[in-house]
């Protein structure tokens, strides 16, 4: 089940909303005057529907997730109960178990294949990848480290820890929610009408990004990079990879918007995961804007503990980027992709970032986008031979330079290209700023204008999305693979 699915929108969400409201009503019955509000009924409803949501696509691996939560629940209690070195040993035990689970289910088949390539004859373990295991494993690691560092209190209720790790809005494709971000809100949150309005609007924005833009762009990228790779021309290669560049942004940022929006409706404030990454002026700047939750995770839990900028900076950068590539999948193209960006980021620290104020912004922007697009070419192809074929075509070393199919892809989808490119820019922020500048703060004109605009946008996006989802065949989120 995915968010951009008619069953999720019109069956799962309404059923969840009814049960959640029922839980809220039960909570009110058990809340005494002058005491903090009870959230156990709402939390239980959220946990049950999160398990249903996960079991819908992974009926067996839901037990793996439950076992992981129990492991981290016990490890957190042991870390909290110990002092001195005992805390460190318990942390190492918890982290090792999490990484072994992730390594077994995500990377064992890859390592066996590599050993067999060197002459061994090991049986294929045949383990399928559990959906979202990379995300909930990292959240489990975040919980243990935050408890160890005493940045967050240990969670003594198993159901509440299960809620944090299995919460369906961010379970299968992020953003990676750090435990200290929501630790307080698990047992103490309040949802105002403004939160509901903002959450619904944010959810529908994400739905539009996914269904109206990403799904249509995926058809273009598949046309050139999957179905037409053998006959690909140089111009077609560029059109295909640019389509994928836009597709993956709207796909993943759309999912993040939907997750953040649903979290806001429930009283949780997830951190932003994207800040207009294609407006970057360097690759370093790009990765401060793209998948922010993953970047901050590696920064705080790997890069800084290894020494950060203080010692062995180049080594620390390469380790982080090797792990970033590995995190995305058990395939050489992801490792190459991670090392590719690691080398660029490391080189920028010693060169570009020291002189960038002397370089015109348009040149920095073109430089950054070109490297990003080439990086997505590495990311896209998990077959090395197809990757080589693509890059040979991209740089004009094979095939024709141009064909009519490329022209048709541009002209027939003109408005799709225009809207996608425009929405990569901070247009909404600029329009909102201009509107606020010309209206009185707190006045009825501003409030009414914002309300009407959001209402119209929400209705249009919902109607168009539902119309496109009827009979849709290509609707999976890209990052559910990781």
N, C-alpha and C positions, 0 to 999 in steps of 0.2 A: 504494500500500500504506500502510495506517495501522496504528498499534499495536493498536487495538481491532478487529482483524480475525482471523477464525479461521485464515486461512492464515498470517498473521504469527505468531500464538501457537503453532500446532502444526506448522508446517513451517519457516518462516524462522528463528525463534529456535532451535529444536533443531539445525537444520543449522549455524547460526552458532556455537552453543555447541560442537559437535563439532569444527569447523574451528579455533575459537579454542583449544580444549584441545590440539589437534594442534600448533598453532603454539607453545603454551606448552611442550609436550614437546620440540619442536625447539630452542626457546630454551635449555632446560636442558642439552641436549647440547653447545651451543656456549658455555656459561657455564663459565669456568675457576674453580677454587677461589680464594678471597680476592679475586675481582673482582666488580664490580657485575653484577647480573642482566641478561641480554640480553632485550629485548622486541621484537625485529624480527619474529619469527614471528607473535606475537600482533598486533602493529600491522599487519602485512601482511594478516592475516585480517580485521581490523576494517575496513581500507580497502577490500578487495575486496567485502565484504558491504555496506558503506556505498554503494559505487557500484552494486551490484545493487539495493539498496533504492531509490535515487534513480532509476535507469534504469527501474525497474518502472512508474513513473508518468510519467517524463520521459525516454524513450529518446534523444531528440535533445539536450535541454538538459543532459544529463550532460556533453557535450563543452564546453558553455559554462562549466560549473562547473570543469572541468579547466583550461580556458584561464585562468579567473580565478585559480585557485590558482597556475598557472605565472607569471602576471603578478605576483602578490604575492610569490611566492618570489624572483623576480629583483629586484623592487623592494626587498625586505627585505635582500638581499645588497648591493645598491648603497648603501642607506642606511647599512648597517653599515660599508661600505668607505670611505665619505667622511667628511670632517671639515668643520666650520664650515658655511658656507652651502650647500655641496654636499649635506649631509644634508637640509637644508630643501627644496632643489630636488627631490631624489629623493622625499621624502615627498609634496610637492605633486603630482609626476607620478603616484605610486601612488594617492593619494586621488582625483585627477581621473579617472584611468582607471576606478576602481571606481564613482565616482558617475556617469560617463558610461554605463557598462554598466547600472547600475540605472535611470538615467533613460530610456535607450533602450527597455529591455524592460518597464518598469513604467509609465512616464509619457508616452512619445511619443504614443501613441494619444489620450490625454487632452488633451495640448496641441494636437494637430492638430484635434481636435473643437472646442476653444475658439476657435482661429483661424478655423475654418470658420464658426463662429457669428457672427463679425464680418464675414463677407462673402467670405472667401477660399475657394478651391476646391482644397484640398490632398487628395491621395489618402489613404485610410485605410491606415496601414502594416500593419494586420492581424497584429500581433505578439501572440501569446498570452503570458500571464504565467508564467514559470518558477516552479515550486513552491519556496518557501523562499528566493527570491533576496534578499529583504530581510534575512533572518537571516544568510545566509552572506556577504553583502556587508558587513554591520556587523561580523561577526567578522573579515573580512579587514582592515577599517579598524582594528579594535582591534589586530590583529597589527602593522601598520605603525607605528602611533603608539607602541605599547609598545616596539618596537625602537628607534624614533627617540628616545624618552625614556630609553632604556637601562634600562627597568624589567624587560625580559626579554631574554635572549640571542637573537640571530638564529637561525632554524632553518636548518641547513645541509643537511638531508636533505629532499628534495622529498616523499618518501612520508610523513614525519612531519608536515609542514605540511598535506598533503592529508588526513591523519587528523584534524587539528584542525578543519579547515573542513568536511569531509564526514562527520564522525562521525554515523552514522545516528540514535543516540538523540536528538540535538538538532538535526538537520539541517533539517527542514522547518517546525518551529513553535517552536523555541527550547527552553529559555531561551537568550538571547544569552550565550554563554560567552566571557568575556574571555580573551585569550591568556595573560596572566600568571597566570590562575587554574589553568590546566592545563599550562603550559609544562614544569614540572618532572616532572609525572606522565606525560607522553608517553613519556619514556625511563626513568622510575624510579618504579614504582608497585608496591604490594603489596596483595593481596586476602586478608583474613583471613575466617574462617568467619562472624564477626560482620558483616563488610561484605556478604557474600552474603545473610545472613539479613535484614539491614536493607534491602538493595537489592530483594530479591524482595518483601518486605512493602510497601515504598514503591511498587513497580510495580503491585502488585495493588490498593493503595488508589486509585491513579490510574485503573486500569481500572474499578473500581467507580464512581468519580465520573463517568467518561465514559458507561459503558454503562447503569448502573442509574439514574443521576440525569439527566445532561445529555441523553441520547437521549430519555428520556421527557418531559422538560421542553420539548424542541424540538418535540414533537408538539403540546403545548399552545400554545406561542408561534405556531407555524404556523397552528393552528386559528383564532386571532384576528387575527394580523397579516398573514397571507398569504391564506388561503382565505376568511376572513370579514371582510376589511377593508371591503368595500362596505356590509355590513349591521352594522357594528360599533356597539356601544353604549358608553357611557362606562365602565361597570363592566367590560365586556369588554376595553376598551382598557387599563385598569389591570391586569387579570389577565394579558393577553397580554404586556405589557412587563415586569411583575414576573417572569413565567415566563422571559422572555428574559434578564433580569438574573441570575436564578439559573442558567440554562442556560450562559451564556457564562462564568460563574465556574467551574462544575464542569467544563465542557468544557476550558477553557484550563489551569486549575490541575491538572486530571486529567492532561492531556498533560505538563505540567511535572513532576508527580510520577512519571510513568512514565519520563520522560527521566532525571530525577535518580536513580531507582532502578536503571535499567540502567547508568548511568554508575558508580554505586557498586559494582555487581557486577563492573565492569571495572577498578576501581581509580581512577576519576576522581571528584572531589568538586566537583560543580557547585553554584553558589550557589543559595540559595532564591529563588523567583520570586514567591511569594505569602505574605502573613502576615495571613490573615483580614481582607481589605480591607473587608468590609461591617460590621466592628466599628469603623469610623473615626469620628472626632469632628470632622472637617473635610475639605474636598476635598484640601487639602494632605496631610493624614494618609492619605487614601485612596490618593493616588498614591505614598506611601512604602510602601504595602502591596501595590499591584497592579502586575503586570508589572515587578518591581523591576529586572530586568536591562536593560530598555529605559530606564527612568528614570535608572538610574545611568550608562548609556552617554551619554545626552544631557547629564547633569550634568557628567561628567568630560571629555567630548570636545567639547562645544559651549558649555554654560552658563558653566563656569568659565573656559575660554580667552577667551570674549567679555568677561569682567569679573566674572561672577557677581554677588555682592552688593555688590561694591566700586564699580562704576560702571555706569550705564545699566541698572539692575536690571529696570525695567519692560520695556524693549526686549528685554533678554536673555530674560526669561520668555516674551514673546510670540513671539519667534523660535523658541524651543525647542518651544512648543506648536503653532505652525504646522507645524514639521517633524514633530512627533509625529503630527499629523493626516495629513500627507502620507505619512508612512511606512506608515500603515495602508491606504492605497489611493488610486488615482488617481480620486477622485470628490469632488464638492463637499461631500457630507455629512460626509466624514472631515475635510475642512478646517474646516468649520463646527464640527464636534465638537471639534477641537483648539483652535480659537480660543475656543470656549465655555468649556472648562476653563482655558485660559490666562487669560482675563479673571477667572474666579472665583479662581484661585490668586493672581493679582496683587492682587485686591481684598482677599483674606484677609490678605495680608502687612501691609497698611496698616490693617486694621480688626479682623477677628475674632481673629486670632492674638495681638493685643495685649490683648484683654479676655476671652479664652475661659475663663480661670480663674474669672471671675465668673458664667459662664452654666452652668446645670444641664446635666450630661452627657446626659440623655435628649433635651433640646432640641437640643443639638449633633448628636446621633446622627440624629435625625429630619431635621434640616436637611440633613445630609450625604447621607443615603440618598435623600431626595427629589431633590436635584440630580443624584446619580449615575443614578437611574432615568430622569430626563428626558434626561440625556446619552446613555443607551443608546437612547432613542427616536430621537435624531439619528443615532446610529451605525448603527442597524438599517436605515434606509430610504435606499437610494442613488437612489431616484426622488423628486425634490423634490415633485411633486404628491401622491404617496402619503404623504410625510412631513407635508405640510400637512394633508391629510385626517385623518391619525392624530392630530395634536395638536389639531385642532379637536374631534374626538370626545373626546379625553382630557380636555379642559377643558369638556365639555358644551355646545359650540357647535353641534353637529349630532347628529342621530339621537336615539334613546331613551336614557334614563339606565341602564336595567337590562333584563335579559331572562333567560329560563330557562336558556339555554345557559351563561351565566356561572355560575349556581348549580350546574349539573351539573358544570362543569369544576372547581369547588371541592370539591364533595361526593364526586364519583366518584374524585378523586385526592387525597383527604384525607391519606393517609399519605405520599404523595409530597411534598406541601407541608410536612408536619410534619418529615419527615426532612431535606429540603433546607434548611429554615430553621434547624433545630437544628445541622446540620453546617457552617453558615456561622459558627458560634460556635466558640471554642477549647475544645470539649468534650473532645476527646482529650487535650489538654494538662492540663486540669483534672482529668480522671480519673486520668491518669498521676501527677500531683503528689499527689493524694489517696492513691493506692495506695502510692506511695513513702513517704509520711508515716507510714503505718500498718504498714509492713513494715521489717524490718531490712536495712540496706544490705549487699548482697553475700550475703544469706541465701538458702537454697534456696526459701523460700516466695515471695520476690519474683521470683527468676529463673524458677522453674517457672510461677508465675502469669502472668508476661509472655509466656513461651513458649507456654503453652497458649492464652492469649487471642489472641495473634497468629496462631497456627495455625488456630484456629477461624474467626477473622475472614477469614483468607486463603482457606480452603477454601470458606466460604459465598460470599464475593465472587466467586471463580472460577467456582463452579457456577452462580450466578445470572447472571453475565455471559455465560457460554457459552450458557446457555439463552436469554437475550435476543438474543444475536447470531445464533442460528440463524434465518434468514429475515429478519433486520433489513434495512431499506431506507434508513434515515437514520442514517449512521454516520460521516460525514466530520467532521473537526475544523474548527472555525470558523477558527482562526488559520493553517491551511494556505493560506488565500487570500492571506495577506500576505507 
